[in-house]
Amino acid sequence: IGSMLELGYITMLSFLCFAFSYLGKDLPANYNEAKCVTFSLLVYLISWLAFSTVYIVSRGKYSIIVNVIAVLASVLGILGGYFLPKVYIIVLKPQLNTAAHFQNCIQMYTTKKSEN
């Protein structure tokens, strides 16, 4: 019963995080991390839904392999979807990783919102 409670809790947290990150998609484009988080959580949820489906259908010798693939897919999805865009900005576009650029993006967003 303990593992079922843990699985239910993790599932609830995953869906809540996905819902809140989806709601944050209207933030300014350069300030918006919600798209990366939403994509990462979508990969996470899809990998675990696929694992659950395969595990229920075939409880054979391949269940451990499918579990490992689901864990790797979810971890790589979260790491790749969330951290790769940050590494791209830091390594390949350092001019976008300054406080002045960040403040300018926020100022442009607030001016655009006040004009509408």
Backbone as CSV, one residue per row, in Angstrom:
resi,resn,N_x,N_y,N_z,CA_x,CA_y,CA_z,C_x,C_y,C_z
1,ILE,0.826,-1.210,0.000,0.000,0.000,0.000,0.865,1.267,0.000
2,GLY,2.065,1.158,0.564,2.945,2.327,0.609,3.402,2.760,-0.775
3,SER,3.712,1.781,-1.637,4.161,2.147,-2.984,3.023,2.735,-3.806
4,MET,1.811,2.286,-3.558,0.653,2.863,-4.265,0.426,4.310,-3.829
5,LEU,0.587,4.584,-2.540,0.462,5.965,-2.067,1.547,6.852,-2.668
6,GLU,2.755,6.329,-2.723,3.853,7.087,-3.322,3.590,7.357,-4.798
7,LEU,3.141,6.361,-5.524,2.837,6.525,-6.942,1.701,7.530,-7.158
8,GLY,0.674,7.459,-6.320,-0.428,8.419,-6.417,0.020,9.842,-6.130
9,TYR,0.883,10.003,-5.138,1.389,11.325,-4.777,2.244,11.911,-5.898
10,ILE,3.126,11.095,-6.464,3.975,11.560,-7.567,3.136,11.897,-8.789
11,THR,2.116,11.098,-9.057,1.222,11.368,-10.186,0.475,12.678,-9.980
12,MET,-0.026,12.895,-8.787,-0.743,14.146,-8.488,0.183,15.350,-8.649
13,LEU,1.407,15.255,-8.129,2.364,16.354,-8.270,2.720,16.608,-9.725
14,SER,2.864,15.537,-10.496,3.204,15.695,-11.918,2.101,16.413,-12.671
15,PHE,0.860,16.007,-12.436,-0.250,16.660,-13.130,-0.435,18.104,-12.671
16,LEU,-0.233,18.379,-11.384,-0.329,19.761,-10.906,0.773,20.637,-11.508
17,CYS,1.996,20.123,-11.539,3.100,20.882,-12.146,2.847,21.127,-13.625
18,PHE,2.335,20.112,-14.324,2.032,20.271,-15.736,0.942,21.331,-15.937
19,ALA,-0.102,21.298,-15.114,-1.193,22.266,-15.246,-0.705,23.690,-14.982
20,PHE,0.078,23.875,-13.926,0.559,25.219,-13.607,1.571,25.726,-14.633
21,SER,2.410,24.845,-15.147,3.350,25.301,-16.167,2.622,25.630,-17.465
22,TYR,1.544,24.920,-17.756,0.752,25.238,-18.944,0.053,26.586,-18.780
23,LEU,-0.383,26.904,-17.574,-1.025,28.198,-17.325,-0.037,29.361,-17.446
24,GLY,1.245,29.099,-17.234,2.245,30.163,-17.296,2.797,30.403,-18.682
25,LYS,2.161,29.880,-19.708,2.702,30.014,-21.061,2.541,31.413,-21.627
26,ASP,1.784,32.289,-20.997,1.569,33.646,-21.521,2.564,34.665,-20.970
27,LEU,3.596,34.213,-20.302,4.619,35.125,-19.806,5.455,35.626,-20.983
28,PRO,6.274,36.663,-20.785,7.097,37.147,-21.893,7.976,36.032,-22.461
29,ALA,8.235,36.121,-23.754,8.921,35.029,-24.466,10.318,34.761,-23.910
30,ASN,11.076,35.787,-23.590,12.436,35.572,-23.111,12.490,35.248,-21.623
31,TYR,11.410,35.491,-20.916,11.352,35.209,-19.487,10.658,33.878,-19.239
32,ASN,10.068,33.328,-20.266,9.185,32.189,-20.128,9.952,30.878,-20.076
33,GLU,9.934,30.248,-18.917,10.482,28.910,-18.774,9.366,27.882,-18.752
34,ALA,8.137,28.343,-18.769,7.013,27.417,-18.671,6.941,26.482,-19.870
35,LYS,7.358,26.947,-21.034,7.337,26.072,-22.210,8.300,24.909,-22.034
36,CYS,9.475,25.177,-21.508,10.458,24.111,-21.282,9.969,23.143,-20.210
37,VAL,9.408,23.677,-19.145,8.908,22.826,-18.068,7.720,22.005,-18.554
38,THR,6.829,22.628,-19.330,5.669,21.906,-19.853,6.108,20.773,-20.763
39,PHE,7.063,21.030,-21.645,7.556,19.976,-22.529,8.214,18.853,-21.725
40,SER,9.013,19.211,-20.730,9.679,18.205,-19.908,8.659,17.333,-19.171
41,LEU,7.658,17.964,-18.603,6.646,17.204,-17.881,5.777,16.388,-18.820
42,LEU,5.579,16.868,-20.024,4.825,16.091,-21.001,5.585,14.821,-21.370
43,VAL,6.887,14.923,-21.583,7.707,13.737,-21.853,7.684,12.799,-20.653
44,TYR,7.753,13.362,-19.453,7.707,12.569,-18.222,6.392,11.796,-18.122
45,LEU,5.288,12.487,-18.314,3.980,11.837,-18.200,3.765,10.795,-19.287
46,ILE,4.187,11.086,-20.505,4.014,10.125,-21.593,4.855,8.872,-21.346
47,SER,6.068,9.056,-20.859,6.906,7.876,-20.614,6.312,6.996,-19.525
48,TRP,5.745,7.599,-18.481,5.167,6.781,-17.417,3.811,6.212,-17.802
49,LEU,3.062,6.895,-18.635,1.814,6.298,-19.136,2.118,5.108,-20.045
50,ALA,3.156,5.239,-20.857,3.560,4.107,-21.703,4.051,2.947,-20.845
51,PHE,4.818,3.242,-19.800,5.286,2.178,-18.911,4.103,1.481,-18.243
52,SER,3.164,2.254,-17.737,2.009,1.649,-17.065,1.228,0.754,-18.017
53,THR,1.037,1.215,-19.233,0.298,0.419,-20.212,1.021,-0.885,-20.532
54,VAL,2.307,-0.792,-20.804,3.072,-2.003,-21.139,3.164,-2.939,-19.937
55,TYR,3.316,-2.380,-18.750,3.422,-3.206,-17.546,2.127,-3.963,-17.270
56,ILE,1.001,-3.302,-17.480,-0.285,-3.963,-17.250,-0.532,-5.048,-18.292
57,VAL,-0.183,-4.767,-19.540,-0.431,-5.719,-20.618,0.490,-6.933,-20.516
58,SER,1.763,-6.712,-20.262,2.700,-7.840,-20.231,3.500,-7.815,-18.941
59,ARG,3.112,-8.631,-17.999,3.842,-8.729,-16.736,4.860,-9.865,-16.813
60,GLY,5.646,-9.846,-17.850,6.601,-10.923,-18.062,8.013,-10.508,-17.746
61,LYS,8.923,-11.118,-18.475,10.331,-10.876,-18.234,10.795,-9.514,-18.714
62,TYR,9.987,-8.823,-19.510,10.374,-7.514,-20.038,9.945,-6.350,-19.153
63,SER,9.309,-6.609,-18.036,8.815,-5.513,-17.199,9.955,-4.690,-16.601
64,ILE,11.057,-5.316,-16.244,12.194,-4.576,-15.678,12.839,-3.703,-16.751
65,ILE,12.952,-4.234,-17.957,13.539,-3.461,-19.058,12.659,-2.255,-19.389
66,VAL,11.350,-2.456,-19.404,10.429,-1.361,-19.686,10.488,-0.321,-18.577
67,ASN,10.655,-0.759,-17.333,10.782,0.171,-16.211,12.049,1.009,-16.355
68,VAL,13.147,0.387,-16.711,14.408,1.118,-16.897,14.277,2.128,-18.035
69,ILE,13.650,1.721,-19.137,13.466,2.636,-20.271,12.572,3.815,-19.869
70,ALA,11.531,3.559,-19.080,10.649,4.644,-18.639,11.382,5.616,-17.724
71,VAL,12.196,5.087,-16.823,12.971,5.961,-15.930,13.963,6.797,-16.735
72,LEU,14.675,6.157,-17.655,15.643,6.894,-18.471,14.959,7.939,-19.353
73,ALA,13.827,7.582,-19.945,13.114,8.545,-20.801,12.624,9.735,-19.995
74,SER,12.105,9.490,-18.797,11.612,10.606,-17.998,12.750,11.497,-17.515
75,VAL,13.858,10.900,-17.096,14.997,11.700,-16.637,15.609,12.489,-17.793
76,LEU,15.811,11.825,-18.928,16.376,12.524,-20.084,15.428,13.587,-20.620
77,GLY,14.130,13.346,-20.548,13.157,14.351,-20.974,13.200,15.586,-20.101
78,ILE,13.285,15.372,-18.802,13.341,16.514,-17.884,14.665,17.260,-18.031
79,LEU,15.758,16.519,-18.042,17.062,17.181,-18.182,17.202,17.874,-19.532
80,GLY,16.809,17.175,-20.597,16.937,17.748,-21.931,15.990,18.897,-22.179
81,GLY,14.753,18.750,-21.755,13.767,19.795,-22.012,13.949,21.029,-21.163
82,TYR,14.512,20.868,-19.985,14.653,22.009,-19.092,16.041,22.634,-19.160
83,PHE,17.082,21.808,-19.201,18.429,22.350,-19.112,19.100,22.615,-20.455
84,LEU,18.754,21.904,-21.505,19.398,22.152,-22.792,19.162,23.562,-23.331
85,PRO,17.944,24.134,-23.222,17.798,25.533,-23.658,18.661,26.501,-22.851
86,LYS,18.838,26.238,-21.558,19.686,27.102,-20.731,21.154,26.980,-21.131
87,VAL,21.597,25.761,-21.380,22.987,25.548,-21.815,23.209,26.201,-23.169
88,TYR,22.221,26.128,-24.041,22.320,26.769,-25.357,22.525,28.274,-25.213
89,ILE,21.745,28.907,-24.343,21.874,30.355,-24.133,23.219,30.686,-23.495
90,ILE,23.620,29.934,-22.498,24.863,30.239,-21.777,26.085,30.034,-22.661
91,VAL,26.107,28.952,-23.428,27.302,28.625,-24.198,27.330,29.329,-25.555
92,LEU,26.207,29.301,-26.278,26.227,29.789,-27.653,25.735,31.224,-27.821
93,LYS,24.953,31.736,-26.896,24.456,33.119,-27.001,24.629,33.844,-25.672
94,PRO,25.861,34.108,-25.269,26.079,34.751,-23.971,25.562,36.189,-23.907
95,GLN,25.353,36.831,-25.048,24.820,38.199,-25.037,23.370,38.236,-24.538
96,LEU,22.681,37.113,-24.606,21.314,37.049,-24.090,21.272,36.699,-22.605
97,ASN,22.422,36.428,-22.012,22.497,36.012,-20.616,23.045,37.138,-19.740
98,THR,22.525,38.346,-19.929,22.950,39.488,-19.124,21.754,40.089,-18.408
99,ALA,22.028,40.786,-17.324,20.962,41.433,-16.560,20.305,42.546,-17.380
100,ALA,21.099,43.252,-18.189,20.551,44.340,-18.999,19.565,43.794,-20.042
101,HIS,19.906,42.697,-20.680,18.992,42.099,-21.664,17.710,41.610,-20.993
102,PHE,17.865,41.004,-19.831,16.717,40.520,-19.079,15.778,41.670,-18.691
103,GLN,16.332,42.744,-18.175,15.528,43.905,-17.791,14.853,44.535,-19.013
104,ASN,15.550,44.587,-20.128,14.983,45.132,-21.357,13.793,44.297,-21.826
105,CYS,13.912,42.982,-21.749,12.801,42.105,-22.148,11.582,42.305,-21.260
106,ILE,11.810,42.452,-19.967,10.697,42.676,-19.045,10.058,44.036,-19.313
107,GLN,10.870,45.056,-19.562,10.339,46.391,-19.838,9.530,46.399,-21.130
108,MET,10.013,45.713,-22.167,9.264,45.640,-23.426,7.939,44.910,-23.234
109,TYR,7.948,43.862,-22.408,6.719,43.106,-22.145,5.699,43.977,-21.408
110,THR,6.134,44.706,-20.388,5.192,45.542,-19.638,4.670,46.691,-20.486
111,THR,5.512,47.245,-21.377,5.033,48.314,-22.265,4.002,47.768,-23.234
112,LYS,4.249,46.587,-23.766,3.317,45.986,-24.711,1.991,45.650,-24.020
113,LYS,2.059,45.175,-22.775,0.838,44.836,-22.027,0.047,46.102,-21.678
114,SER,0.747,47.203,-21.367,0.043,48.431,-21.005,-0.601,49.089,-22.221
115,GLU,-0.038,48.869,-23.425,-0.628,49.432,-24.639,-1.899,48.692,-25.052
116,ASN,-1.975,47.419,-24.698,-3.174,46.626,-25.051,-4.232,46.930,-24.060
